Amino acid sequence: MGAARHTSQEPPGGESRMQPQTLFAKRFGQWRVAQDESRRATAARLGVTEQTLLNWEAGRVPSFDALARLVHASGVSGDYWLGVTDDPSRGRIRSTRRNAK
C-alpha cells in the first residue's frame, strides 16, 4: 500500500508546522470573518485600507504599528497573531527586569 495522503488544508503536523506568515493569514482571515462586519468597516477600525486586509489574508505580515492596532482592537494577544502560542487570550506581560533599590 502507498503512503496515506494528507488531504487537510493544513500541512502535516497542524498549525505548529506552518510558516508564521501563513499562520497569521489563516488566523486573521478567520478572525475577520467572525467579526460579522464588512471588510471596509474592519479596515477603518484598524486604521488600514481594504487592500491591506487582503494582503494580510494573502500572507503578508502587518507592520509593527498595524499589528499593535490589531492586538488592541481584537483583544487577541500578539503572541497568538505571531504564532508564538495557540492561546488567543491576552496575558499579563511579565517584566524581566528586577526592581533596583
ABEGO torsion letter per residue (X at the ends): XBBBBBABABBBGEAAABBAAAAAAAAAAAAAAAAGBBAAAAAAAAGBBAAAAAAAAAGBBBBAAAAAAAAAAAGBBAAAAAGABABABBBBBBBABBBBX
